[in-house]
Structures are given as C-alpha cells and as structure tokens.
C-alpha cells in the first residue's frame, strides 16, 4: 500500500517541480555553466588574444607587483599617448574592476591561473542570464523570460565571449543590473532598490561608459512615473550625484596620465564606415547573419522585434532593443573592427529572438496554422544554435601554439627582471606568454631599446630579417625549429655597437 502512495506523492512533487519557473531557471543556469567550461584551460592565445592578453596582464601584474588599481599596468611598453618612458605600461582602458576580481582569486589560489580569470567572466555571464530572465518576466511573461535566458545561455557566439578574459561580460552584467534596479526604483521608490540602482550604475559606468545605452530606455519609465520631463524631482538629483561621481573622479584622475590612455575616438567612425554599404555588410550580413544569430536566428529576431507590443507589455523592451542597435551605429568602426563589441547587444538579441520563437509557438491570426509554425520555430531555433556553432567553434582554437611554447620556455630561463622584445605584429599575446614586460613589435633599433628602456632579451617565433640580423650580433641562448631566444646584453665579439650608443 505504501508504494502506490509514495509513487503518487513523488508524481505530484515531480509535476509541481516541472511547473516551477525557478526549477527551469536553475536548470538553464546549470546548462550555461556547463557549456562555458569548453576549453576553459586554453592559454591566452585564442581569438582576440591581443585584447585578452592586455586584460590578463593587468591582473597578473597586480599579483606580481602589488595591487595598484589606480595605476594599472600591463606588459606592453609601447607608447599609447604622449611618450613618457617613466610611465610606460600604464593601461587606463577602464577602471580595472574585472582585473581586481581576478587578482583576488589569484590570491586565494596562491598563484596565477587563467582558468580563474575565465571563471570570473563565466559567473558574470550567469548573473546576466538571471537579469535577462527578471527583466523579461517583468514586462512580458515567464515562458518568454525563460526562453530568453535559454537563448542567452546556449547561443554559441555568447558562449565564447562569456568565457574570455575581457571586461565585456562584467559590463553586460552590471549594465543589466543597472537597468533592472533603476527601472524598479523609478516606480517603487524603495531604499533597497535605490542602493542597488546606485551601485550597479556606478560600477557599470566605471567598467565602460557605453553602459549609458542601457539607461536610455528608462527615460520612458521616468516619464510614465512622473508624467512630465521637467521639473526633475529631487530624488533623481541624489541618484545622479551618487551614481556618477565615481566615473567623473576616475576621468579626472586618469587625465593626469595621458601616456596611459589609448586613443579611442576612432571607435566612433574613424574610417568613415558608418552607414556605408560595408557597414551593413559587416554588421547585418556577417555578424547578425553569420556569426551571432545566423540566417535562421535573424528570421526569429526579425519576427520578435517587428510585432507590435500590446498595451500591458508597453514599449520599454523595444526601446531597450533600439538603444542596443543605436550602440552599433554610434560605435560604428569599433563594432566593425571588433566582434567582441557585440557582446553588449546580446541580451536584446536574445530577448527578441525568444519573442520570435514564442510567436511561432503560440500562433498569430494571420500566420499559417500552429501545426506548421511550431515545427518551424523548433527548426529555426535548432539551426540558430547549430549553424552558429559551425561559425564560432574556430574562435576556441589557439592561433599559434609556437608562441605558447616559446613563451613558457622563456619564462623558465630568463631572469625575472628581464625586459624583452617578443615581436608578433604588435599582438601582446606572445609577450604575455613570456611573462616579462617589453615590446610586441620592433618600435626602434635594438640598440635604442637597450639604451632607453633596458631591453635585455629577444624572443621570436619567426626567422624574419630582423631576427636573422640579430642572430649574427648577439649570443643565442636557445634555438629550436619553433623559436629562438637571444641575450641582447651579450653581443658577439665581432659585433660593434654604434659609437653614440656605447
């Protein structure tokens, strides 16, 4: 008698569990976490290794040289702004919030391990997934919210860029938190929501000021709540002061060190590509139609974004999408040059792609019968993931294993105080593997680099003209078919340096 009763209880519990939205959200989080572990042990030499290496170097130097978040230093000694040899290696790209979190994990670990750096990005991505669910549920419904979170979790493009050593995953997390807490605070005006809004807004802008694009839709929320644009209630002035003084202070601070601020104006429209045919080809054809959504996902996205919302839903998520697409236009050159910039718009793409799937599943009056649209929705969703994976899987590949092998060997034999030239076309990924400060390209003659910056060694994976010339001038420490290491402090007897450099 007990077995049938227990079976019935378990069946009821299982049915209740399957109806639980929290159960499905947790399941999606576990799926997202699992797929992001793919090749988590990659060295910093896969796609966009140059930018990952710069970011990873700041965290590693916190561990090696001391925690100085107001004076972050990379490995690259190449000039970015005004050339000041005393301030080389400064990297004021953004306040190193992400790098600091990685540093704290290195401390707990007792050593540098890039898997921990990738793990920080993964957890930021999982937090973004939860915010996507909460935001979508607030304005639409549970099913669309869960499906939005699922697409964000399994979209191949997003899987790769959710485990990179870049600040973008944390930017998305803090920006979504800003959107969620600020919108709720506008309507509910509670102290907890206010504090949450201030925190996420301040940290999002300190990560990257482009977080402003996530704030633009909330102008509608403000207008709906207050019924007017002006005058602005006092509570908003307090929010503005507390939220934005950190980014103002940071900008004032870094302007004292223009040497460490990289040029960024070119990101807007530096090559004049905005709205030109090439812009649409790259963004719509290549990024949307091939790399991110694929053709199948683009169809779902178009369906979801073009269907007019009803009165209950409102336009806030459509404005969120519009502001995300505006980001593509404003930073036209940056988005064409770097596909990791599109990490910022993945939440909006996930939400509206999910909406397109839901429309096909539920059917619309003028559509074909659901007997057709339901299989079509499942097919398009499957193709979105499958075709996306075919395009993205190459990003996980290490670009050049020779720089990893050469760098690790050089790190073992070179003095800790060595300053190196590791030429790799300006890409700092090779320099990062060597684990020494220096130059990723020959910015001057070796004799000048030795005199001005104390360069001591040369590591190369290419027998180009420069390498062959230096092999005849300096002692070879190690040479293999893959790489060569030269000691620039020990010239060969037959080599004579220029008189003005002796």
N, C-alpha and C positions, 0 to 999 in steps of 0.2 A: 504493500500500500504506500510505503514511503517513497519508493522510486518514482511512480507516476506523479506524486505530489511535488517531489523535488524537481522532476523534469518540467512540470508546469511552471513552477516558480522560476526556474532558470530560463525557460522560454519567455516568460513575461519580462524578466530582467533584461534579456537579450533584446527584445523588441523595444523596451524603454531606452536601452543604450543606443540602439541604432537610430532612434528618433531624436537623440540628443545632439544638438548642434555643437556642443563642446567636444563630444566624442570625435566627431568628424574633423573639427578644427585641430585637435591634438593629433589625430591620425595624419592629417596633411602636414603638420609641423614635423612629425617623425619622418615622413617621406622626403620632405625638403631637406632635412638634416642629413639623411642617408645619401641622397644623390649628390650633395655638395662635398661629400668626402672623396669623390672620384679624383684621383691623382692629387690628393691634398699634400703629398710628400714631394711634389715637383720642386726642383730648385727654382730660384728666381731667374728663370730663363725661358719661360713660355711666352704667350702672346702679351704684347705691351710690357715686356720685361724691363725696358728702359725706365718707364714710369714707376713700375713696381720696385725696381732697384733703388730709385731715389727715395721712395717712401720707406722701404725696408731699412735703408742705410741710416735714416734719422733715428729709428727705433733702436737699431743696433748700436749706434754711437751714444745714445742715452745710456745704454748698458755698459759700454766700454769706457766712455769718457766722463760720465756723470750726467745726471738728469737736469737739463737746462731747457725747459720747454719754451722760454722766451728767446733763446738763441739756438734754435735747432740747426744741426749741421749734418750734411750728407758726406759723401766720399769725394764727390767731384769738385776739383779745384778750379775748373774753368770759369772765367768771368761771366756773370749774367747781366749785370748793370755796369756801373762805374767800376773800373778795375782797381781794387784795393787789396794787395797781397796779404795784408794783416787780417782781413775779414773774409778770406776765401772759405768756401764750403758752407756758408750760411744759406739756409733754404727757407725763405719766408714765402712758401707757396700757400700755406694755410696754417692756422694755429694747430700744432701737432696733437690734437685730441686723440685721434686714432693711434698715432705712433706712441703716445703715452700709455694707452691701454695695453698695447703690445709690450711695451717696456716693463710694465708691472707683471705681466705674465712671464717675461724672461726672468725677472727677479725671483718669482715663485718657483720657476723651473730650475733656476741656478745656471742658466746658460741660454744662448741664442738658439732658437729653433723656429724656422719659418713656418712650420705647421701651426704653431700657436698664433702667428700673425694672420694666417688664413682663417683660423678658428674664430678670431675676433670678427672678421668680416662675415663669417657664416652666421654667428649669433646676431649680428646687426640685421642681416637679411631675414632671419626668423622673426625678429621683432617687427620688421617692416611688414611681413606677412600678416601678423596679428593686427597691426594698424589698418591694413587694407581691408581685412575682414570687418573690423569695427566701423570703419568709415562707410563701407558699402552697406552694411547692415542698417546703419543709422538712417540712410536715405532710401534704400531700396528694400531688399528682403534677404532672409537668411540664406536661401539657396544660391542667389546670385553672389552673395558675400562669400560663401564657401567656395564657389566655383572660381571667383576672382582670386582668392587665396591659393587655390589649387593651380591655376594657370601661372601665377607668380612663382609657385614652388617648382614647377616642372618645365617651364619654358627654357629650352637649352641655352639660349643666349644669356638668360638671367642666372642660370646655374653657374656658368663660367664666371661671370662678373660678380657673383656673390661670394666667391672664394679667392678673389685676387687680393694682393697686398696694395690696396688703394684706398683713399678716403671716401670713394663714391658710395659703397654700401652703408657707411655710417651717415653720410649726407642724406641718403634716402630715408634712413630710419629716423633721424632727428627731424627732418622736414615733415614726414608723415605725422610724427608725434606733435609737432607744432600745429599742423593743420587740424588734427583731431581735438587736441585740448583747447586750442584757441576758439574753434567754432563752438564747442560746447560751452566754454566760458562766456562767449558773447551772449548766448541765450539763457544760460543758467546762473551766471554771475556768482559762482561759489569760490571760496578761498582756495580750496584744493585744486580746482580747475585753473584758477588764476596762476598759482605757483607752477603747475605743470606746463601751462602755456608759456610762462616767462622762461622757465628752464629750457624747454625744447627750442623755443625761438632763439634764445641767446646762443645755445650750442650749435644749432643748425647754421646760423649766420657766421659763427666763428669757424665752422668747418668749411663752408663755402658760401659767399653771399648770394649765389644763384638760388638759394633757398627762397628768395623773395618771390619766385614764380609760384610757389605753393601758397603764398599769402594772398595773392591777387584775387582768387575766387571768394575770399572771405569778406571782401568789400560788399558783396551781395548779402551775406549773413548780417553784417553790420547794419546795412540799410533796412533789411527786413525787421531787425530787432528795434532799431531806434526810429525808423520811419522817416529819417532825414540824414543828409550828409553833414550838415553844419547847423548849429554848433556841435562840437565833439564833446561828449560827456567827460567829466574829469577822470573817471576810472581808466579811460583809454590813454590819457596822458601818462598816468603812472605806469601802465603796461608798456608804453613806448620807451619811457626812460629806463625802466629796469631791463627790458628785453634788448635794447640796442646800445646801451653804453659799453658793454664788453667789446663789440666789434669796432666801435669808434675808438676806444682805448687801444685796441690791438693795431688798428691802422695808424694811429699817431705814433705808436712805438716803432713799428717796422719802417716807417718813413724816415727814421733816423739812420737806417741802414739800407740805402738804395742798392748797395752792392749785392744784397741777398734777395732782391725782389726780381723775379723773372719777368720779362716782357709779356704782357697779356692782352694788349689792345688788339693784336692780330686775331684773337679768337672771335671777335665780333664779325668782321668782314674783311679780314686782312688781305685776302686775294680777290676780293670783289665778286665772290661766287654767289652771294645771296640772290635768290630768285632767277638766277641764270639756268639754262637747261641742265647744266652739270649738277646744280644743286638738287633739282628734282630727281635726276638720275640716281645720285648717290643716296639721298635720304629716302625717297619713296621707292625707287626701284631696287636699290642694293640693300639698304638697311631694313626697311619695312618688308619688302617683297622677297628678300632672300635670307638675310641673316637673323632678324629678330622674329617676325611673325610668319614669314614665308607667304606665298600667294594664298594658301588656304586660310591662314590666320588673318590675313589682311581682309579677306571677304567677311569673316566673322566680325572683325573690328569695325569694318565699314557699316555692317548691319546694326551693330550695337550703338554706334555713335550717331547715326542718322535718324534713328527712331526718336520721335519727339516724346519727352517725358510727360507723365500725367501731372495733375495739379498737386497730388500728395507728394510725389517724388521731388518736384522742384528742379531747378537748373544748376544746383551747386556742383554736381559731379561733371556736368557738361562744361561748366566754367573751369573746373579743375583740368579737364582734358584740353580745353582751349589754351589755358596758361602753360600747360606742358608742351603743346605744339608751338606756342609762342617762343618758348625757350630754344627750340630748334632754329627758329628764324633769327632771333636776336644773336645767338652764338652760332652763326651760320658756318664760318670757317672752322671753328672748333669741332662742331658736330660732323662736318665732312671729313676732317683730318683724323679724328679720333672716335672710334666706335664706342669706347667706354663712356663717352659723354652721354650716350643714350640710356645708360643705366638710370638716369634721373627721370626718364619718362616711362619706365617700365610699369610702375603702379597704374598709371592712367591707361596704358595699353592693355594691361591685364584685366582691369575692371570692365572696359568696354568690349573686349573680346569675349569675356564671360557673358556680358549682356547679349551679345550676338548669338551665343550658343543657347542661352535661355529663351530667346525669342523663337528660335527654330524648334526647341523642345516643346514649348507651350503652344506654338502656332499663332498666327496672326490672320485676321479675317481675309485679307487679300492674297495670302500665301497659298501654296499648294497644301493639300491635306497633311496632317501630322504623320500619317503613315509614310510620307516622303521626307518631311522636314526633320523628323527625329533621327533616322539613319544618316541623313545628310549632315546634321550637326555633329554626330559622333565621328563621321568620316573626316570632316574638316578639322575637328579638334585633334584627331589622331595624326592627320597629315601635318598639322602645325608643329606637333612635337617631333614627329619622325623626320620630316624634311629639315626642320631646324637643327636637329642633331647632326644630320649629314653635313650641314654647313659649318657647325660650330665645333665639332669634335677635333678639328685640326688646331684649334686655339690651345688645346691642352698639351700639344706636343712641344717638347723642348726644342728651341730653334737651332741650337748649336751645342752639342754635348762637349765639344772641344774646349769651349770657354769654361765650362764647369770643371772639367778635369784639370785644365791648366791652372785655373784659379785655386782649386783645392790644394794642388801640389805647391803652388807658390806660397799659399798661406802657411804651409807647414815649414818651408825652408827660409823664408825671408824674415829679416829682423822685424820686430813689432813696430819699430819707428820708421820703417821704410816708407818712402814716397815713390809711387810707381807711375809709369806710363803704360796703360793697357789699351792700346788702340783697337777700337771696334766701331769705327764710323761714328763716334760721338755717343754711342749707346753705353750707358753706365752699367749694364748688366755684367759685363766682363770685369769691370773694376770692382763691382760688388763681390764677385766670387773670389777675387784676390784678397779682399778684406783689408785693404790699405787705402789711404787717401791718395789722390793723384789725378791723372788726366785720362779721359777715354778717347782722346784724339791728340795728334801732334799739333799743338797750338803754336809752337815755336820750335826753334832748333833745340836739340838735346842740351847743348852747352848753355843756352839761355835758361832752359828749365832747371838745370842743375844750379846755376848761379842765383837765380831769382827765387826759386821755390824749393830748393833742396831735393830735387828728384834724385833717387838713388838706384832705381831698377827699371828694367823694361821687360814686359811680358807680352808675347804676341802669339797668335794662332795662325798668322799669315806670313809667308815669306815674300812680302812685297819689297819694293825698292828701299823703303826706309829701314826695314828690318835687315835686309842684306847688307846695307851700308853700315849699320851699327854693329853687325856681327864682325865686321872687319876692324872695328875700332875698340870694342870693349870685350871683356872676358865673358865667356859663355859659362853660366852656372849649370844649366841643364838644357838638353835638346832632345826632343823626341819627334817622331813624324807628325805629332799633333800640335806641338808648341815649342817655344824657345824662351829662355829666361836669361837676361843679360845683367851683369853688375856694372852699372854706369859709374861707380866710384873707382873702378879698376880698369883704366884704359890699357890697351895692349902697348907694348914697348915702342912699336913702330908708329903709334898714333900720337900726333902733337896737336893739342888744342889751340884754337886761335889766341894770339898774344893778348888781346884785350879781355879775354875771359880767364886767363891764368891767375 
